């Protein structure tokens, strides 16, 4: 431990004042630790520390130095899709079944839909797909709340050959250039965010798992046809199910509510926890995931993310988290 700290201190002092690009800094670190038993996570922590000290406004692509994407929540397709779904459910319960409710009253809405499910599904005027999606999304939340209230979880599946560098490279390459030769696109059909981040995680070394697309313990995509649902797991393509899966498969995860994004001192904890290659879920005000991103770079006061639907490589997590908070999944240890 002491030897590693001394090595890192030496590397830091040798690089901090040199005129190097961020890519060159990373290459220098890899060169200097070659042959030594140091894991990816520690390498990433050193790189992150140097970048945040060296660049006051560093972002992933230097052309975008002054153009980090602030949040316009309605630009996110997943948010519009979830909002439309939840507004439909409140109208259905209030107008069709005469029960006063609201968007925030998700527990009552969930219990009502489950209790009246057989009747609702027989109602030809009801949108069964929206009803099922609402039940699935909030059943995940209910299940999570019934589990331990501990905010950070260590997974039993921590061993991984995950490369944050490969995941980030994939995300930057395909943020605007969709890889439709291999994968489907859900842009315009509810949002492509989880599908895209799943691709990046797989490119980084996270292995696909299982063959049953409806089993939330599986995660895979074996078709580029979006209608071939038996070959694309819901955990791969949906923000709700993606979150549920990675809560048990990530090395660890941690939730940060909106108060962390309104207080600079508290936000330092977000900055400390998130690293390149980590996935992120954005929550609505009920705590339901509606958007998925991946951290691809660091700024002095921010974490920079890539995503689809809205396509970006300069998303400011600091501005994205104020709405309902975030969950960060640590992908390497």
Beta strands, then each sheet from edge to edge (+ up, - down):
strand 1: 152-154
strand 2: 252-256
strand 3: 279-283
strand 4: 289-299
strand 5: 302-307
strand 6: 312-316
strand 7: 326-330
sheet 1: 1+ 2- 7+ 3- 4+ 5- 6+
end
